[in-house]
Amino acid sequence: MEWTDEAIVLSARPHGEAAVVATLLTRGHGRHSGLVQGGRSSKQRGNLQPGNRVSARWRARLADHLGTLTIEPIHNNAAAMLDDPLRLSGLVSACTMTEVALPDREPHEPVFHGLLALLEAFETPVWAPAYVRWELGLLQELGFGLDLSSCAATGTNDALAYVSPRTGRAVSLSAGEPYRDKLLPLPGFLAGHGGWTDREVLAGLDLTGHFLERNAINTGSGGASGQMPAARARFIERYRKMATLSGSR
Amino acid sequence: MSSSEIERLIQLLAKLPGLGPRSARRAALHLIKRRESLLSPLSDAMREAAEAIKTCSVCGNLDTRDPCAICADPRRDAALICVIEEVGDLWALERTGSFKGLYHVLGGTLSALEGVGPDDLNVTGLINRARKPEVTEVILAMNATVEGQTTAHYITDRLADCEVTVSRLAHGVPVGGELDYLDDGTLTAALRSRRPF
């Protein structure tokens, strides 16, 4: 068995003294792990940082074997973010969420392209709403997409302001007002309004977090442990702190 | 076939870094052949080390006394604390002989997938030390990896209330490094960390 594919490094766990078991998100083979011989060497370690884009060659005698991976770097995304705590925590959160939410060896090309787009967005000022949209895309790809096209109660698409935490459908401001304490706020940038604020990004993270936890993490699918990864909580905490310090728009 | 004692020796040696079953067998044979000159002194030394070596309650270093020789040395600069991930990193910095301050061993890095959280690291001890009036600077000497730098940023946040300067080791071109052979990540970090010349 052998294939070569483009991939994004999600994690690399030490295995023995010199090797690592790397987990990649590949374009055509989904989340896939493999043994990287010499993965702890100074030459290889830098390539195996989460978020790096690589060319991966996987080989195994049988399809269900762990197999060995040979990695060639394409673009080192992680290095550019090491000095930026907020973006770095976002990167770690995205890679961890991908690893825990996706099932093993099941192709999810849209998630690969979404993560690639997010990695590019990290180099722009609009990376935070892009991160929220990426998590929405992850939910969509896992089969739990939110319906934000029209109000679940009235059928209109005017002034959508809430999301039902049970059905994942949008609710308009007027229809949702009596139940506002039970509904999740829908950020304007997800409802098709232009612009975004830090407060809306945090509301978006709460929204996606609710459905990811319920549908993708607590189900035990993929590598899910039943708990939202601490990396995501740390990212949100850092973002909230930054928003508070900057006076939150 | 060898006896159970020899097999046990081989099995234990095979657990050491750098040794597999074959090399452990060779090492065991080598030790047995040099019973008086090597095996007995080695076993004595290992027993003594197991009994005597402690973890320093101040910095987390390994030594035969607590506080360790570095923490107890009055010639060291108590104003500087260098934070490292593991004791091996402390030994690496000590080998350079260029740092005369004190150390603080965290005991690892934050890792979401491995389930290592802030409570699993020796962060509280560092905050308590950084609050002491004589401490003026904390140097974060974490590995230039995503996990290492995530931990460094976390510690920086935790040290915000302490009246200390927080610095970190430089990232970039290693001594003797040729640009043509460096990976793009190192070059990116080097460009970002450039300084007036």
Boltz contact constraints between the chains, C-beta under 6 A:
constraints:
  - contact:
      token1: [A, 11]
      token2: [B, 113]
      max_distance: 6.0
  - contact:
      token1: [A, 17]
      token2: [B, 17]
      max_distance: 6.0
  - contact:
      token1: [A, 46]
      token2: [B, 183]
      max_distance: 6.0
  - contact:
      token1: [A, 46]
      token2: [B, 185]
      max_distance: 6.0
  - contact:
      token1: [A, 49]
      token2: [B, 145]
      max_distance: 6.0
  - contact:
      token1: [A, 49]
      token2: [B, 146]
      max_distance: 6.0
  - contact:
      token1: [A, 50]
      token2: [B, 146]
      max_distance: 6.0
  - contact:
      token1: [A, 76]
      token2: [B, 184]
      max_distance: 6.0
  - contact:
      token1: [A, 76]
      token2: [B, 185]
      max_distance: 6.0
  - contact:
      token1: [A, 78]
      token2: [B, 146]
      max_distance: 6.0
  - contact:
      token1: [A, 79]
      token2: [B, 185]
      max_distance: 6.0
  - contact:
      token1: [A, 79]
      token2: [B, 188]
      max_distance: 6.0
  - contact:
      token1: [A, 79]
      token2: [B, 189]
      max_distance: 6.0
  - contact:
      token1: [A, 80]
      token2: [B, 188]
      max_distance: 6.0
  - contact:
      token1: [A, 82]
      token2: [B, 149]
      max_distance: 6.0
  - contact:
      token1: [A, 85]
      token2: [B, 153]
      max_distance: 6.0
  - contact:
      token1: [A, 92]
      token2: [B, 150]
      max_distance: 6.0
  - contact:
      token1: [A, 96]
      token2: [B, 112]
      max_distance: 6.0
  - contact:
      token1: [A, 229]
      token2: [B, 112]
      max_distance: 6.0
  - contact:
      token1: [A, 230]
      token2: [B, 112]
      max_distance: 6.0
  - contact:
      token1: [A, 230]
      token2: [B, 117]
      max_distance: 6.0
  - contact:
      token1: [A, 231]
      token2: [B, 112]
      max_distance: 6.0
